[in-house]
């Protein structure tokens, strides 16, 4: 049998490297830690984890890798905007655990309209901790977000109101209450929350969290970033979210966490293109036993990675990002 000749490697355009990295860096990350670095070579862009930005409450790096997976999807989307299909090697070198992916340029193919809309939504996509606008999600969006998850090897399970939601709310409420009081969680919140005068390019700014994290009807309890300091500027009360979902992966290993991040960013960018945003709940799922409990109690077809509550909003105040010059892997 004759073998196909290997495809000639396509060089990474030198004048597009900063664009590729800046677009990847618009990804969501836990506490806006932005725990990633990049190395551009002649024919590839490599994605590395930055453990110095890992949360104390994330000792095995699960949330860090989910965040880096989101950056990987952003990098793929940026490659699509150049008119190429991205070719991804996931976890390409067992001897370099921090090297999470290597992306090269594949076949030439124009960007699709849905991809273009996702790219255009990145500047205003944000984690939504404030009140939502009243109203249902646009027709067909929830099914579209489920397709996004499936395309990335994940599943987006919709939690129906009533008994299923109450089971989830009971677990999340009990777990979050204990975790917010833990020294690791409080140290993380203090390190990565910002006061109104802070101009940092990372962390959660005061305009992105409320002054208290009390219970609200129909809304799962959020992380307490304020810690009684009176820093938060977001209003507390408001309409509940329109839908509650759980992002699942087939297993619960490093590759699954990276796939979860890619699925997360893909569906969040799609939702933001329709002015729908999500409150993200990762804190209750930090412990493997709680992830297993949620899977069992709700009979979910996979390993829970992130809980999302989705709703309408008309806000554009996204959190700041570090410039590409700060993200270079030595």
Beta strands, then each sheet from edge to edge (+ up, - down):
strand 1: 36-40
strand 2: 45-49
strand 3: 84-90
strand 4: 99-108
strand 5: 154-159
strand 6: 243-249
strand 7: 276-281
strand 8: 303-312
sheet 1: 1+ 2- 4+ 3-
sheet 2: 5+ 6- 8+ 7-
end
